[in-house]
Amino acid sequence: MRAVLVVNPKATTTSERSRDVLVRALRSEVDLSVRYTRRRGHATDLAREAAQEGVDLVVTLGGDGTVNEVVNGLMAAEPPTFRTGQTSAERLPALATVPGGSTNVFARALGLPREWPDGTSMILEGLRLGRSRTIGLGRADDRYFTFCAGFGLDAAVIRRVEQARKKGRVSTPALYFRSTASQYFVGSDRRHPSITLERPGEAPATELATAIIQNTAPWTYLGDREINPNPEASFDLGLDVLALRRLRVASTARTAVQFFSKQPDPHGKQVLRLHDVAEFTLVSDRPLPFQLDGDYLGEREKVRFTSVPAALRVIC
């Protein structure tokens, strides 16, 4: 089996020595080539090139941003061979994800352990046993995502966190909490909700303040604790949406508490939830922050979301 390991050398939970250990472990099972990212977006190019070379497996070592880039590279690739009867997922290399970031939502949603040594052991076992599954992806306009997207408040919080990290701050739950509080109370126009959700054959939902889109559950983690706005979201179904009509203090706090419940079921007058949706569009009358898989991607006024079933094979 030919494989390529795409390494983000800035991965927060690994060192050069641990990367060497990982490489030796993988080479005990596969014919491995190692490629390092040099800039944002480089993992997309490396994954696309690997697929076009006809490799069987692409392994990532990095956080959710690295995974997102690799997935987009794989989905954009044109492999050298395509046999009759193959599904779109079968024509592409399989994906294995070694957790190397601070949160690793995608890897943990697949059932992998939080720490990279344990995750590596499980991936090696999966390779030996031929254990894989096919998952669906989400797509926002022309970019794929694996577990979540956001339009509004949560994307603005991620923007604040990324700005803090560029100044040398460490990504911690406390940093996210402070960034959320600052954005909510100071940085948001909470009195003028601007989003409309449009679906084919359905009346539009208007005057929404913010929207969270999930391709699986959980949405994210706070340490070991799952946060679940859309607890029924699944890799095997369409997209789930939670939108808030207003960002009033009492109702927003109540909804946030529901996210942390052991059996979350966010509801209330200000909550709109949609389950297993194939496609929809979010439109805003002013530019709003936008994120995919925890990476801030700028401001948008319109984003079209679609579910892409059975898109990718993953080692789990």
HELIX and SHEET records of a PDB file:
HELIX    1   1 GLU A   16  ARG A   27  1                                  12    
HELIX    2   2 HIS A   42  GLN A   52  1                                  11    
HELIX    3   3 ASP A   64  ALA A   76  1                                  13    
HELIX    4   4 SER A   88  ARG A   91  1                                   4    
HELIX    5   5 VAL A  105  ALA A  109  1                                   5    
HELIX    6   6 TRP A  116  LEU A  129  1                                  14    
HELIX    7   7 LEU A  153  LYS A  166  1                                  14    
HELIX    8   8 PRO A  173  SER A  182  1                                  10    
HELIX    9   9 GLN A  183  GLY A  187  3                                   5    
HELIX   10  10 VAL A  249  PHE A  259  1                                  11    
SHEET    1   A 4 ASP A  31  TYR A  36  0                                        
SHEET    2   A 4 ARG A   2  VAL A   7  1                                        
SHEET    3   A 4 LEU A  57  GLY A  62  1                                        
SHEET    4   A 4 ALA A  94  PRO A  99  1                                        
SHEET    1   B 8 ARG A 143  PHE A 145  0                                        
SHEET    2   B 8 SER A 132  ALA A 140 -1                                        
SHEET    3   B 8 ASP A 295  ILE A 315 -1                                        
SHEET    4   B 8 GLU A 279  LEU A 292 -1                                        
SHEET    5   B 8 CYS A 148  PHE A 151 -1                                        
SHEET    6   B 8 THR A 210  GLN A 214 -1                                        
SHEET    7   B 8 LEU A 239  LEU A 244 -1                                        
SHEET    8   B 8 VAL A 271  VAL A 277 -1                                        
SHEET    1   C 6 ARG A 143  PHE A 145  0                                        
SHEET    2   C 6 SER A 132  ALA A 140 -1                                        
SHEET    3   C 6 ASP A 295  ILE A 315 -1                                        
SHEET    4   C 6 GLU A 279  LEU A 292 -1                                        
SHEET    5   C 6 ILE A 195  GLU A 198 -1                                        
SHEET    6   C 6 ALA A 205  LEU A 208 -1                                        
SHEET    1   D 2 THR A 220  LEU A 222  0                                        
SHEET    2   D 2 ARG A 225  ILE A 227 -1                                        
END                                                                             
